[in-house]
């Protein structure tokens, strides 16, 4: 399993994904009703848009005072007997976690789903150091067996078909009868549950991510639908929470506001099945819980986003709604994006974390239809920030030479209204000439579009021709 960014290959990755009929069928099946579920769940809550405004505002306030809330959170964690570790880079975070594991002679680690652990390449690192990481989320467990990375931040294995899951189980569970019956989703689920249940009692360390960190109480919050996160953090000797610095919120009430928009946006649920609040190690009167509680706070480029045009990206709560509604993501899947964060949110966040040279293709992977911003529970203006990245890419001459030439040609024509309008009329005439039944099926220099979809032909004159007033001064009279 590799975590090295391959984002510069996005175009090649996406072409391969579009040509993969099996992937196309699975993506359609997996995401088929995601938009309808989100629309129903949000529509059933009359104050949903007001909650979105409140969630946006509270995160903006937190980011404006991020240092103060992080310090307050650290103080509460320490007061409850936990430890906070500050990691400036991914390398720092890996070393901190390794040292904690070695302090208890850990040979295995149970993990809840965590995109931050994917970001820092934790699994590969621990394996190299002789510590076996076990993903306990079912989707993460499946892709771990297949040595793949997640293709979606909520459903990491949405690209995997049922026969592929069955094959993975037969390959990686060799101690079970080879001819056992694995037909039916219930049998696959029961087998995974039995395999993972034994792992829960073997691991010395449990690692979870955090949907939020609450400064007021020192608690970390995780939401799951399987309960694996609870077992991963309560059974081992040591619980490690790994989270990025922007996950902090001021109060418990603020956390509840975010939770009310999170489930509806992510999976179309009012709330996830499990919402778990954790704080500190086990006390004497507690029936269970870890003996040690550690929080690793990761920066990894995020503090550099504060105060910039990309600060609003730090409001993201990783619900995946932008991916579920994005026509590009739904066509190519998550692996085409080449790193941890796919879809519109990844197109903005990835260049911020690994640099524009590595991630510069991703902001171009958008039709700018605006669906991502429309459904984002935190009202993040994703298209605007993708445009910012495109501008920077052009300024640094990282945009392909052909694209730069085309933009210069367009700018030159746009600065000369007569030339621009004449060119628009010529283009409209040419498109009508090439059309059949109102659609252009083959268009020179635009094969990347017409290979997979038709191009609509103009129905009449150009916009300016239609808008030009007639003799009576009325607009839109010319047809």
N, C-alpha and C positions, 0 to 999 in steps of 0.2 A: 504494500500500500504506500503510495508516494504522496507527499504533501508539497512537493516542489511546484511552484506556480507554473502553469503552462498557458497563461492567458494570451501570450502573443500568437498562439495558434487557434484563436477563437474561430476565425473564418473557416479554417480547415476542419476544426472540430464540429462546427455547425453544419457544414456540408455533409460530413459523414453521418451526423445525427439525422438529418433530413432524409438521407438515403436509406436509413435503417428502418425498414417497415415495421419490424417487431417493436422497436422503441416508440415509433409513432403511435402504434396501436395501444401500447401500454400507457403512454402519456395521456392519450385521449380517455382511456378507461379510468385511470387514476384521478385525473383532474376534471372528469366530466361534469360532476355536479357541485364542484367546490364553490363556484360563483353563486349558484342558486342557494346553497346552504348559508353562505355568508349574508346574502341579501335577506333571506328569511329571518335569520337570527338578529340581524341589526334592525330590520323593520319591525320586529316584535317588541323592541324596546324604544318607546317614544323619545326618550332623552338621549338616545345613542349619540347624535351629533353634538349635543351639549357636553357629553362625557368626553368626546374626542377633543373638543376645545379645552376642556379642563385638563385632560392628560397632556396635551401640547403645552399648555401654559405652565403646568407644574414642572415639566421637564426643562422648559426654557429657563425657569427660575433656578432649577437645580444646576444647570450647566453654567449659569451666570455666577454661581457661588459653589462651584464643584469642590474646590479645596476645603471649604469649611464643612461641607456635608461629609466628605470622605474622612476628615479628621474626627468628626462627631461619631461616625460609624465605627472607626477604629477604636475610639475610647469605649464605646458600649460593648464591642466584642471583647476587649480586654477585661472590662469589668465583669463579664460573665465567664471569664476563665479561658477564653479563646486567644489565638494568636493571629495577627495580621502580618502578611509578608508583601512587600511592595516589589513588583517586577516591572522594570522599565522595558525590557525586551522579551521576546519569546524564549531566547536562550536563558535569561534570568529565571523565568517562570519554570522552565524544565528543570533547571538545577535545584531550585527551591523544593519542587515536588520530589525530585530524586532523593534529596537529603532527608526529607521527612520520611519517605519510604524506608530508607536505609536505617534510620534511627530506631525502627521497630523490626528490622530484619525482614521486611516484607518480600515475599516471593511472588505474590499475586495481588492485583488491584481490581476491584469492581468499579465500573464507571456507569454513571447515569449519562444521558445524552448531553453533550456539551459542545457547542460550536467553537468555544474558546480552546478546548483541548484539540480540536481539529486544526484550528488556526496555528497553534504552536507545534503541531506534529507530535503530540505527546505519546501516542501509542507506539509509533516506531522507535522513539527515543527510549521508552521504558523497556521494550523488547531487546534493544541493543545492550541495555544494562542488566539483563537477566531477570527482569520483572515482567510477569505476564499480565497484560491488561485484558479485562473481559468486559465487553460492552453488554449491558443488561437491558437496554431498550431493544425491543424485538427487531425493529428496522435496522438499528445500528449493529445488532448481533448478526443479522443476515449479511450485511455488506462487509462486516469484519471477516466472516467466513469466506466471502468472495474476494477479499483483498481489494475492496473498492472504497472510494470516498463517498460521502453523502451526495445525493443529487437534489435534495430539497432540505431546507433547514427544519421543517416540521416532520415530513415523511421521507427520511433519508433513503428508503429503499423503494420509492414509488416506481422506479424504472425497472424493477425486477419482477418477472412473471412468476406465477405459482409453480410451473414446472421447473424453473430455475431455482426456486427455493427448495423444492423437493430434491433436486440434484445436489445442492449444497449440503443439505442435511445428510444425505446418504454418503457423501464424500467425507464429511468432517465429523460424523458420528460413527466411526467404524466399529465401535464396541457393541452396537445394536445390530439385530438381525438384518441382513442385507435385503431380505424379501419381505420386510415388514410393510404393513399397509399404511401408506402416507397419502392416500386419496382423501381429499376433503380438508378444508382449512382448519377444522377443529383438531384433526390429528397432528397437523404441523404445529399448531399452537401448543398442544399438550406436550409434544416432544421438546419444543424449545423451553417450555416452563420447567420440565423435569431436568433438563441439562443445566439451566441457569440456577435452579433452586439449590443444587449442590454447590455451585460456585459461591453463593452468598455466604456460606458458612466456612469457606476456605480462605477467603481474602483477609489480609490484615489491615488493608486500607481501602476506604471507599472514596471515590471522587465524584462530585457532582458539579454541574454548572450552577448558575443562578439567574432566574428571570429578573429578580430585583434584589437589592440590598437596602435595608431600611435603616436610615441614620438614627431615627428616634429610638429604636429598640435593639439595634445590633443584630437583627435577624436576616438570614438569607431565605429567599422564597424560590421554590421550584414548582412547576406545574407539569403533571404527567397524566396519561390516561391508563397506565399499566401498573402503577405502584412500585415499579422497579427502583425509582429514585429513593423512596422511603427505605427499602431494604438495603440499598447500597450505602446509605449514610448511617443507618441505625445499628447494623449488625457488626461491622468491623471495629477494631480498636481505635482507628483513626479516621476522622472525616475531614477531607480536604474540599473546600469550596474554591473553585477557580472562576473568576468573573472579571470582566473588563470594568474600568473605572467609571464609565458612564451609567452603569446599572444601578447606581445609588438613587434612592428617592428620599425625600425628607421624613415623611411620617407614615404610620400604618394606614391612615385614611387615604393618603396619596396612593399607596400600594393597592388599596381596594378599588380606586378609580381606574387604575391601569388594568387590573384583573377583569373588570367589567367589559373592557373593550378588547382584551387579548383573546379570550376564548371565542368570542363571536367572530373575530376577524380571522383567526387561525383555522379553526375547524368547524365553525358554525354552531358551536356549543355555547350555552349560557356561561358555563364554567367548565374547566377541565375536571376530570373525575377526581384527581388528587391535587390539592393545593397545600403544600407543606411549608411550614415556617420552622426554621432551625436557628438555635442560638446556643453556642457554647457546648462544652463537654457534659457528659452525664453527671448529675448531682447524686448525692447519696440516696435520696428518696426516689430517684427515677428508676423505673423497671428496666429500661434499656437505653441505648445510646452509646456514643463513642467515648473513649477515655480522653481523647485529644481532639480539639476542634481548631482547624487552621483555615484561614482565608488567604488566598493568593490573588492580589489585585494587579491586573495586567494593564499597562499603558499601551505599549507596542504601536505608537504613532497617534494615539487618540488625543493626547493633550495638544499635539500640534494642530489638530483640527479646530480646537476651541478658538473662537474669535475670528474664524475665517468664513468664507462663503459656504463651507462644508460642515459647519457646526451643527446645523439642523439634522444631519444624518445621525448624530449621536442620540437623537430621540428614539431611534428604532428599537422596537421591543421584540424583534425576530418572530413576527407572527406568520410571515410567508404570504400574506394577502397579495402583495405586489406581484409575486411570482405566479400565484394562482390565476391572476387576471391578465398577465402579460402575454400577448400573442407570440412574442419571440421566445420567451421561456417555454411556453406550452408547445412550441414547435421543435425546439432543440434539446430540452432537458437541461439539468444542472451541470452535468459533466462537461458540456461544451464550453462553459465559462472558465474552466481551467484551474479553479482554485476553490476555496472553502465556501465563498458567498456568491451564489448565483442570482440571476434575475435582476430586476431594476435596482434593488438595494445593493447588490454586489457590484453593479456597474458604477455606483457612486463610492461605495466603501473600499473596494479592492484597490483602486489607484491611490487612495489615501493611505493605505497600509503598506503596500509593496512598491509604490511609485508609478508614475505615469508611463514610464518606458515599458514596464512589465504589464501594466493593466490598462493601457491606453485604448485598446480595441473595444473594451467593454462598454464605455459610454456611447459608442456608436451602435451598439446592439439594441436599438430602440426605434420604434416607429413614431414615438412621441404622441401616441394616442391619448395619453393622460390618464389611463385607467389606474395606473399604480398610485398616483397622487390622489385620485378620486376615492379609492378604497382604503388608503393608509389610515389606520386608527390614530396615528400621531400627526397626521396632516403634514408629512414630510414632502416638500416640493421636489420630488425626484427628477422630473424632466428638467427643471431649472438647473439643478446641480450637474446633470449630465451635459447640459449645454456649456456650463463653466469648464468642465473637463475638456470638451471638444475645443473650446477657445484656447485653453492652455496647450493642448496637443498641437494646434495649428501654430501658435506663437513659437513653440519650441521646434518647429519643423519636424515633428514626429508623424504628422499626417502623411500618408502616401503621396508621392510627387504628383501622380495623376489627379488625385483629389484636390491638391493645392492649385494645380493649373486650372481645373474646372471651376473652382471657387473664384480665382482671379478673373477668369473669363466672364463669369456671371456678374461679379462686382463691376467690371468694366462696362458691361451692357446695361446693368441697372443704373449706372450713373448717367446714362444717355437715354432718356425716356423714349425718344423716337426710335432708336435702334432696338430697345427692349420690346416695344410694342410691335414693331415689325417682326421681330423674331418670334414673339408669342403667337402672332397670327400665322406665321409660317409653320410653327410647331403644331398648332391646332389643325391646320389644313393637312399636314402630313399624317397626323394621328388618325384623322377621319379616313384618309386614303388607305391606311394600313388596317383599318378595323373591319370586323365582320360581325354583324349583329350587335354593334355598339361596343364591342370588346376588341382589344388588340392582343392577339395571341403570341405574336413574335415581334420583338422590338429591337432593332439594332442598338448595340452598346448597353442594352438593359436586360441581357439574358438572365442575370441573377434574379431578376424579378419575374420575367415571363416564363422562366423554366418551371416555376411552381405555382404561378397564378396569372390570371389575365390582367391586362391593364385597361382601365375604362377609357373609352374614346370620348373626346369633347362632344357635347351635344349641339353646340352652336358656336358663336364667336367668343372672343376672349372676354375676360371680366371687364377690362377697360372699355371695350367696344359696347358692352351691354350697359355699362354704368354711364357712358357719355350722354349728356342731356340732349333731348331732341330740340326742335325749333321753338317749342313752347317752354323750354327750360325744365322739362320733367326728366328725372333720372330713370335709367333702366328701360327706356322705351325702345332702344335699338335691339333687334333680335337677329 
